[in-house]
Amino acid sequence: MSTGRVLNSPDDLPSWLDPLLDRVSTCRTEDFTPLRTPVGGGRPSAVLVLLGEGADGPDLLVLQRAATMRNHAGQPAFPGGGTDPEDADAVATALREAQEEVGLDPASAEVLALLPDLYIPVSSFVVTPVLAWWRHPHPVSPRQPAEVAHVARLPISELVDPENRIRVRHPSGWIGPAFQVRGLLVWGFTAGVISALLDMGGWSRTWQPGRIVELPDASAPVSAARGGAPDEVLP
């Protein structure tokens, strides 16, 4: 079992982030998924969960994978990917990937915490979500067109809107939370992490999880190539 770990708690952190950071310090893998990392471990990777504040209030940075990709075609996701040998730790991986994928200036983001490690069986990735505050937001855009088609800042107010929350059914039969926000269908691993964080931050609004959307076969990921991004299915 893995637990969350706060690395930094600056005094000038926005007040809306305080409840989340307090809760992260005690969160466990089970708060995100019932799956445990096997004894033999898995392929280390990291994603950047970057919270900022823009014209529409608090928001979350996501990217959309290119429609031509063999894996994760068209799927919204956090910036991130497999750990490189030169990466010192999960923080280094997450920031490097965000810089490569969307042009994020690592100095603009203040890392706050590490969320529990999450295991994704279909790719054998062990993913460490790195929680960060976007202290100095700046324009970002796809830097790897073959992999990234679009970058968006999704307002928390729209993510918690009951009208934007649904569930999706994967062709395998798996059913999980999802969001329909600004033309994007956010599902799988990314949606699971977002859903848990909305609850932990005390931001969630009551919604009725009765609506289920069938996920087309084309959206179902296949095993990722070595060094690729984590697969998007997380029970």
C-alpha positions in Angstrom: 0.0 0.0 0.0 1.2 3.5 -0.9 0.3 6.7 0.8 0.3 10.4 -0.2 3.2 12.6 0.9 3.2 16.4 1.2 6.5 17.8 0.0 5.8 21.5 0.3 3.1 23.6 1.9 3.8 27.3 1.1 2.2 30.0 3.3 0.7 31.8 0.3 -1.1 28.8 -1.1 -4.6 29.7 -2.3 -7.1 29.0 0.5 -9.2 26.7 -1.8 -6.2 24.4 -2.1 -5.7 24.0 1.7 -8.4 21.3 2.3 -7.0 19.2 -0.6 -3.4 19.4 0.6 -4.5 18.5 4.2 -6.3 15.4 2.9 -3.5 14.3 0.6 -1.2 13.9 3.6 -3.4 10.9 4.7 -4.6 9.5 1.4 -3.9 5.9 0.4 -3.9 3.9 -2.8 -7.4 2.6 -1.8 -8.8 6.1 -2.1 -8.2 5.9 -5.8 -8.3 2.2 -6.8 -8.7 -1.3 -5.3 -5.8 -2.5 -7.3 -2.5 -3.0 -5.5 1.0 -3.1 -7.1 2.2 -6.6 -7.5 5.2 -7.8 -5.4 7.4 -7.7 -8.5 6.5 -4.0 -9.0 5.9 -2.5 -12.5 7.2 0.1 -14.9 7.7 3.4 -13.1 6.0 6.5 -14.5 4.6 9.8 -13.3 2.0 12.3 -14.3 1.7 16.0 -13.4 -1.6 17.0 -11.8 -1.3 20.8 -12.2 -3.8 23.0 -10.5 -3.9 26.7 -11.4 -6.3 29.6 -11.3 -7.4 31.4 -14.4 -10.3 33.6 -15.6 -12.8 31.0 -14.8 -11.4 30.2 -11.3 -9.4 27.2 -10.2 -8.6 24.8 -13.0 -6.7 21.7 -14.0 -4.3 21.3 -16.9 -5.0 18.3 -19.3 -3.9 17.4 -22.8 -5.6 15.5 -25.5 -3.6 12.7 -27.2 -3.4 12.9 -31.0 -6.1 10.9 -32.9 -3.4 9.2 -34.9 -1.7 7.5 -32.0 -1.7 3.8 -31.7 -2.3 4.1 -27.9 -4.7 6.5 -26.2 -5.9 8.0 -29.5 -7.8 11.2 -28.8 -7.9 10.6 -25.0 -7.5 13.5 -22.5 -4.8 12.8 -20.0 -2.4 14.4 -17.5 1.0 15.3 -19.0 3.3 12.4 -18.1 4.9 9.2 -19.2 7.5 6.6 -18.3 10.5 7.3 -16.2 13.8 7.9 -18.0 17.1 6.7 -16.6 18.3 10.2 -16.1 15.2 11.2 -14.1 16.1 11.7 -10.4 12.6 10.9 -9.2 8.9 11.1 -10.0 8.9 14.9 -9.8 11.6 15.0 -12.4 9.7 12.7 -14.7 6.4 14.6 -14.4 8.0 18.0 -15.0 10.2 16.8 -17.9 7.2 15.2 -19.6 5.1 18.3 -19.2 7.8 20.4 -20.6 8.3 18.1 -23.6 4.6 17.7 -24.3 3.0 21.1 -23.7 6.0 23.5 -23.2 5.5 23.9 -19.4 8.2 26.0 -17.8 9.1 23.8 -14.8 9.9 26.9 -12.7 6.3 28.1 -13.1 5.0 25.1 -11.2 5.4 24.6 -7.4 5.3 20.9 -6.5 3.2 20.2 -3.5 2.8 16.5 -3.0 3.1 13.0 -4.3 -0.1 11.0 -4.5 -0.1 7.3 -3.8 1.4 5.1 -6.5 -1.3 3.6 -8.7 -0.9 0.3 -10.7 -2.4 -0.1 -14.2 -2.4 -3.8 -15.1 -2.9 -3.4 -18.9 0.4 -1.7 -19.2 2.1 -2.8 -16.0 2.8 0.9 -15.2 3.1 2.1 -11.6 2.1 5.7 -11.9 3.0 8.4 -9.3 0.7 11.4 -9.7 2.7 14.6 -8.8 0.4 17.3 -7.4 1.5 20.9 -8.2 0.3 24.5 -8.0 0.7 26.5 -11.2 2.1 29.6 -9.4 3.0 31.5 -12.6 0.6 30.3 -15.5 1.8 30.9 -19.0 0.6 29.9 -22.5 1.1 26.2 -23.2 0.4 24.3 -26.4 1.2 21.0 -28.1 4.9 20.5 -28.5 4.8 17.0 -29.9 2.0 17.1 -32.6 2.4 13.4 -33.3 1.4 12.7 -29.7 -0.5 15.8 -28.4 -3.4 17.4 -30.3 -4.8 19.9 -27.8 -4.1 21.4 -24.3 -6.8 22.7 -22.1 -7.4 24.2 -18.6 -10.5 22.6 -17.3 -12.3 24.8 -14.6 -13.0 22.9 -11.4 -16.5 24.6 -11.4 -17.2 22.7 -14.7 -15.8 19.4 -13.5 -18.0 19.4 -10.5 -21.1 20.4 -12.4 -23.5 17.5 -12.1 -24.5 18.0 -15.8 -21.0 17.3 -16.8 -20.5 14.1 -14.8 -21.3 10.7 -16.3 -20.0 7.1 -16.2 -18.6 5.2 -19.2 -18.6 1.5 -20.0 -15.4 0.1 -21.5 -15.8 -2.8 -24.1 -14.3 -5.0 -21.4 -17.3 -4.4 -19.2 -15.5 -2.0 -16.8 -17.5 1.0 -15.7 -15.9 4.1 -14.3 -16.4 7.9 -13.8 -16.1 10.3 -16.6 -16.5 14.0 -17.4 -17.8 15.8 -20.5 -16.2 19.2 -20.3 -15.4 21.7 -23.1 -15.8 19.1 -25.9 -13.6 16.5 -24.1 -14.6 13.2 -22.8 -12.3 12.6 -19.8 -12.4 9.0 -18.6 -10.3 6.1 -17.3 -7.2 6.7 -15.1 -7.4 10.5 -15.5 -11.1 10.7 -14.6 -10.6 8.4 -11.6 -7.8 10.6 -10.2 -9.8 13.8 -10.8 -12.9 12.3 -9.2 -11.0 11.3 -6.1 -9.3 14.7 -5.8 -12.6 16.6 -6.2 -13.9 14.6 -3.2 -10.8 15.2 -1.2 -10.8 18.9 -1.8 -14.4 19.2 -0.7 -15.3 20.5 -4.1 -17.7 17.8 -5.3 -21.4 18.5 -5.8 -24.1 15.8 -5.5 -24.7 14.1 -8.8 -26.7 11.1 -10.0 -24.3 8.4 -11.5 -27.1 6.7 -13.4 -26.1 7.9 -16.9 -23.8 5.5 -18.6 -22.1 6.2 -22.0 -20.8 3.2 -24.0 -17.1 3.8 -24.9 -16.5 2.9 -28.6 -14.0 0.2 -29.3 -11.7 2.7 -30.9 -11.3 4.4 -27.6 -10.2 1.3 -25.8 -6.4 1.4 -25.2 -4.0 -1.4 -26.1 -0.9 -2.2 -24.2 1.4 0.8 -24.3 4.8 0.7 -25.9 7.8 0.8 -23.6 8.4 4.4 -22.4 4.9 5.5 -23.5 2.2 7.2 -21.5 0.3 5.2 -18.9 -2.8 3.4 -20.2 -6.1 5.1 -19.3 -8.0 2.2 -17.7 -8.0 2.2 -14.0 -10.7 0.1 -12.2 
